[in-house]
Amino acid sequence: MTNDKDSVFLAEGGEHEQHSEEAAFKMWLRVFVTVRWITVLGILAATFLASRIFDIEFPTAPAYGVCAFVALCNLALLFQARSLRKMKTSLAIRRARIYGTIHLLLDLAAFAVLLHFTGGIENPFIFYFVLHLIGASLILHYTSVYLLATSVIVMVSLLVGLEYAGVIPHVNLAGFADPGLYREGSYVLAILVVLGSALFAATYMATSVAGELRKRQREVMQLNQRLLGKRTRELEQASQEIAKMEEARNRFLRFLGVTVHDLKAPLTAIQSYFWVMLGGFAGTLTEKQRSMLERSSQRIKELLALISDLLDIPRIETGQMAQEMKDISLKPVIETAVGDMSDLAKQKKLKLKLEIPKSLPRVRGSAPRLQQVVTNLLNNAINYTPKGTVTVRVSQDDKEIKVEVMDTGIGIPAEDLPHICEDFFRASNVEIKGTGLGLSIAKRIVETHGGRIWVESPCPETGKGSKFSFTLPRKRSKRR
Amino acid sequence: MAKKILVVDDDPDILDAVTMILESQDYKVVTARDGIEALANLKAEKPDLMVLDLLMPKMDGWAVCKELQDPRWSKYRDVPILILTSVREEASRRRYELETGLELDVDDYVEKPFSPDILLERVKQLIKKKEKS
């Protein structure tokens, strides 16, 4: 059975969305209105048939009057039901119950009047009060339904009792019932007992079913809310974790910034002094001193390069590079990298060729990082090519831009090819010093730009050396 | 007359090295160890060029650049600034933009470690440019 207190509590829980209990109430109100129209038509038909076809004599005007009254009430209810639509759930349910009660009481009064003018106890339609109660059970709280059932039986008893006692006149359904029937105490009592018991039995059954139904609806609602609450909590937790990770990332980047500075600062100072001495700014050097300083300076340079490389990796992986990306023109990036490496190529007496289209589309990326990739590939190509040519070829199709760096050098052993982009990997056939991080960083940079990088050895075009290629996706044109 | 260059760096060894390099070309060198000292010397010495480090205690190089945007310093706006730092140019510009919403308005940018020849070349160009304007 239901309990009003928690119905109100629940109703307030689910404010704006359509509460299922509210929806049910509205549905019952609609059913109520429809059944009433049918009832009015039924009364009209019964009155018409009884008086005209079956020649039962009774005054029909009161019957038609009651029909008109009920029809008017029903119209009013129709408007009231419509006004519920915009209300908050808790209010709507309360209103629906109030409207239901008022109209059920109005109906009760109307049917009592109708009963009086259509034979009272003689009229078999007296049992239709049971239907009235079933309808009420769907809308009203169960105690109200019992009260209504009691008032029905009291009202009917009062009506037939007063007629029996002769306090009010009795209308006989002439031609249908015996005119003396209403004064037969045992008959009247029997009808009242049957009607009364039928009323209470129907009330009990209907309120049980309706109560159970409402209970289920509430359970579904509660379950929904609990699930929704759980989902919300999970989302909150996830977003907190993301914020924590973001903070940890920023802390790490700050830590890196300090580290890189503190590691590089003393080396930079040493390097500056070396260069000051090598440049002759601190007096002339003997050949031996110069050579030692040059070698020291070279070692410092290697160490600085290693530090930069080591710190590049976390910088790229924590997404710092992605934040540096903007619309850039690729052509100057490649031309600068090639220009920077031309001295080294000249020193080694290598030919350095650049094949690049007149214009290249803009890409989204970090110019210094992409330049770092090209410089790295060129540096490798030049270092591992004893003689011949290093070629940079840039081409494009409608999806991507491709940069190829080809050399005629020592190439890469087949078994090393799959590992060439791994951290600290050094091919087995190289003697020149390096950190083994250059290509792995290049790979990270290219992939962060949404491109691919791969190597072929020997170079398919020349049959010797190796070819490194990478692609960058073309920026999607905004016109589409 | 010898051109005067203000060199700002918190690392005394870098200051020494830069001073030696610049003095070899007969520039007069004044030094400062942080941003506050730099601004004071800018006022007192009226140099022809400022060589500025970025990561420094008390007041860093970015803060010096930002301070110089203030109208109070308009007199010194024609003093060229050469950034000499271990911070990558890209990262440095980004940081300045994020913090101030402005573009880092400096005349040249050299990343450490630097070769003496390159430093001298850039300094020469900036001083020449300043004389022309």
Interface residues (C-beta under 8 A of the other chain):
Chain A: V260 H261 K264 A265 L267 T268 A269 I270 Q271 S272 Y273 W275 V276 G279 F281 A282 I300 K301 L304 Q323 E324 S366 A367 P368
Chain B: D11 D13 I14 D16 A17 V18 M20 I21 S24 L55 S86 V87 R88 E89 E90 A91 R94 K112 P113 F114 S115 P116 D117
